[in-house]
Amino acid sequence: MKQTLRLVLMVLCLSLFSLPALNAQVPYAEGSVERVVLIQILPGHFNAFIADLKANIQPIWEAEKKSGLIQSYEMFFNTTRTGTDDWDFGYSLTYKNMAALDGLPDKIYDIRMKQYGDQKAEQKVIDKRVENVKVINSMIIRNVTLR
């Protein structure tokens, strides 16, 4: 009887020690990853920025989406500006997970060269683009779902 009681107490103690391990599960599930960029459009450059966006940037995003490099992209305006240094326009690129970012520059190189022709032509477009906008913030965020 004493041996049975010891065995029951031992099992009970072991189960109490393993209980915190069961509760240690992260209370959320990791989801997709987004690059969010917030841009200030310089005064008088709105039309030039939108033209560049339509002609050069959006086709690259569409090609990335078609090839499976991104899941989606979104564009948005800031309708609650808090001052003259605040952002005007933002966009986000959604990736399946963090691993999708590994080697990304190499993966999109051919898409970029198809759009621009060569690096020299691409650099000319980029040089013109910085005359129209200023990047205020750029971040990578992880979407989560609570369990």
C-alpha positions as CSV (number, residue, x, y, z in Angstrom):
1,M,0.0,0.0,0.0
2,K,2.8,2.4,0.9
3,Q,4.5,1.7,-2.4
4,T,1.3,2.4,-4.3
5,L,0.8,5.7,-2.4
6,R,4.4,6.7,-3.3
7,L,3.8,5.9,-6.9
8,V,0.6,8.0,-7.0
9,L,2.4,10.9,-5.3
10,M,5.3,10.7,-7.7
11,V,3.0,10.7,-10.7
12,L,1.0,13.6,-9.3
13,C,4.2,15.6,-8.7
14,L,5.5,14.9,-12.1
15,S,2.2,16.0,-13.7
16,L,2.3,19.2,-11.7
17,F,5.8,19.9,-13.0
18,S,4.8,19.3,-16.6
19,L,1.6,21.5,-16.3
20,P,3.5,24.8,-16.7
21,A,5.1,23.4,-19.9
22,L,1.6,22.9,-21.3
23,N,0.6,26.5,-20.5
24,A,3.9,27.9,-22.0
25,Q,2.4,27.8,-25.5
26,V,2.6,31.1,-27.2
27,P,-0.9,32.8,-27.1
28,Y,-0.8,33.6,-30.8
29,A,-0.1,32.1,-34.2
30,E,2.4,33.8,-36.5
31,G,1.0,34.8,-39.9
32,S,2.2,36.7,-42.9
33,V,4.8,39.4,-42.9
34,E,4.4,42.9,-44.3
35,R,6.8,45.6,-45.4
36,V,5.1,48.9,-44.7
37,V,6.5,52.1,-46.1
38,L,5.2,55.6,-45.3
39,I,6.1,58.3,-47.7
40,Q,5.8,62.1,-47.8
41,I,5.0,63.5,-51.2
42,L,6.9,66.7,-51.7
43,P,4.8,69.8,-52.5
44,G,3.9,70.0,-56.1
45,H,5.1,66.5,-56.9
46,F,1.8,64.5,-56.4
47,N,1.1,64.0,-60.2
48,A,4.7,63.0,-60.9
49,F,4.7,60.5,-58.0
50,I,1.4,58.9,-59.1
51,A,2.7,58.7,-62.7
52,D,5.9,56.9,-61.5
53,L,3.9,54.6,-59.3
54,K,1.6,53.6,-62.1
55,A,4.4,53.3,-64.8
56,N,7.2,51.7,-62.8
57,I,6.3,50.5,-59.3
58,Q,2.9,48.9,-59.7
59,P,4.0,46.7,-62.7
60,I,6.9,45.3,-60.5
61,W,4.5,44.5,-57.7
62,E,2.1,42.8,-60.1
63,A,5.0,40.7,-61.5
64,E,6.1,39.8,-58.0
65,K,2.5,38.8,-57.1
66,K,2.2,36.7,-60.3
67,S,5.5,34.9,-59.6
68,G,4.5,34.2,-56.0
69,L,7.1,36.4,-54.3
70,I,4.4,38.5,-52.6
71,Q,0.9,37.6,-51.7
72,S,-0.5,41.1,-52.2
73,Y,0.1,44.8,-52.0
74,E,-1.9,47.7,-50.7
75,M,-1.7,51.5,-51.1
76,F,-3.2,54.0,-48.8
77,F,-3.4,57.7,-48.0
78,N,-3.0,59.3,-44.6
79,T,-6.3,61.0,-43.9
80,T,-5.4,62.1,-40.4
81,R,-2.1,64.1,-40.9
82,T,-0.8,65.5,-37.6
83,G,1.7,68.0,-39.1
84,T,3.7,69.1,-42.1
85,D,6.4,66.4,-41.5
86,D,3.8,63.6,-41.4
87,W,3.4,61.0,-44.2
88,D,0.9,61.3,-47.1
89,F,1.0,58.0,-48.8
90,G,1.8,54.4,-47.7
91,Y,2.1,51.0,-49.2
92,S,2.5,47.5,-47.9
93,L,3.8,44.3,-49.5
94,T,2.6,41.1,-47.9
95,Y,4.8,38.1,-47.9
96,K,3.8,34.5,-46.8
97,N,6.4,34.5,-43.9
98,M,9.8,35.7,-42.9
99,A,11.5,33.0,-45.0
100,A,10.0,34.7,-48.1
101,L,12.4,37.6,-47.4
102,D,15.5,35.4,-47.7
103,G,17.4,36.2,-50.9
104,L,14.6,38.6,-52.0
105,P,16.9,41.1,-53.8
106,D,18.2,38.2,-56.0
107,K,14.7,36.9,-56.6
108,I,13.4,40.3,-57.9
109,Y,16.4,41.3,-59.9
110,D,15.1,39.8,-63.2
111,I,11.7,41.4,-62.6
112,R,13.3,44.8,-62.1
113,M,15.6,44.5,-65.2
114,K,12.6,43.4,-67.2
115,Q,10.8,46.6,-66.1
116,Y,13.7,49.0,-66.5
117,G,16.0,47.4,-69.1
118,D,19.3,47.7,-67.2
119,Q,20.7,49.1,-63.9
120,K,21.6,52.4,-65.4
121,A,18.1,53.0,-66.7
122,E,16.7,51.9,-63.3
123,Q,19.0,54.3,-61.5
124,K,17.8,57.2,-63.6
125,V,14.2,56.4,-62.6
126,I,15.2,56.2,-58.9
127,D,17.1,59.5,-59.1
128,K,14.0,61.1,-60.4
129,R,11.8,59.4,-57.8
130,V,13.7,60.9,-54.9
131,E,12.8,64.4,-56.3
132,N,9.2,63.6,-55.7
133,V,9.0,61.9,-52.3
134,K,10.8,61.4,-49.0
135,V,10.5,58.1,-47.0
136,I,9.3,58.9,-43.5
137,N,9.3,55.3,-42.2
138,S,9.8,51.7,-43.3
139,M,9.1,48.7,-41.2
140,I,8.5,45.0,-41.3
141,I,5.5,43.8,-39.3
142,R,4.3,40.3,-38.5
143,N,0.6,39.5,-38.5
144,V,-0.6,37.4,-35.7
145,T,-3.8,35.6,-34.8
146,L,-4.7,35.2,-31.1
147,R,-5.3,31.6,-30.0
